[in-house]
Amino acid sequence: MKWILIALVFSLSAFAQDRSSGCGMGWQVTRSMTTSGSYTRALTNFTFSNTLAMTLGTSGRSKHDLVMKEREKIYYVEANLIPLKREVAMGQGERLNALATVWGCESQTLGSALKSNYRQLFKNKSAEQVVKQIDSLILVMPELKAHCNTQV
């Protein structure tokens, strides 16, 4: 009886937050966007572990374009971090131009904006933190927002 109650509590909390994009075994059982469909998906996903299905790629989960774009940014910054620091300090360079391309920005505009924010951008930060910092700058700086064709 105790285990049934625990399963019910977990499944109810899961269905209350069911805003998933359609992955997991529960979505194979029902695609109904009703409360009962959501509850059924949550109960199915809770009852049957999705770990193996997600690992094998059979759970219906796919990588969203935004996630792939974010990984591309992180990989680029990580692979070029030291030369990028140097080129950002100068406000120009081959890797900085490529960085602008990855972000969908005009290289001169991005280069000057990053140069003026150099300390904030690179001070003891990992590649992932640098990417988040660049995304933040694009959101708050009107000149970058106007010259970048990217979804941040």
Steps between C-alpha positions, in 0.01 A plus 500: 500500500788734587660452156173570321464826690859600416443416132179701498668805656790490253275446201265781604789742542638392163171546315452844653823604326453307174613752244738262329569509129381148430765265626477198722299183498191689623477683168494163324194406709302821445546836330181644642550851642234453766548464874439127480747468212758694698440281804529183291832619348638593841396171656646304208827694508523456877417129492728405212850643515591702191874479557558214259260639239668842510844343479402293199317791341167320484308726737394748235736762641687710246738788540340835434674739258556755778678242712721400208581867428593556866733198494663635182570831674649329806718269290631790292587716801654205684721404205615859439492655847863620526527651149151645539606683815785661308286594200216636716755717682604640159141519371578314178633172366420187306358305795296801614351522149411130516350553846279774355390257228410235758285760682357642177641848566695756301863441598600864545201580723546188712877550516476854636227405749698204632818709517328761718373222730820293501551480878139409566507245221810298583577551870548145636228351284452170321400478133137442600503810721655705218221385266235601754672836547504567123131404479425741787690782330301447181176526696590820687695693236269653238778530239571127529135404503453695176800340327462138607268250336499250781256359750656541840 
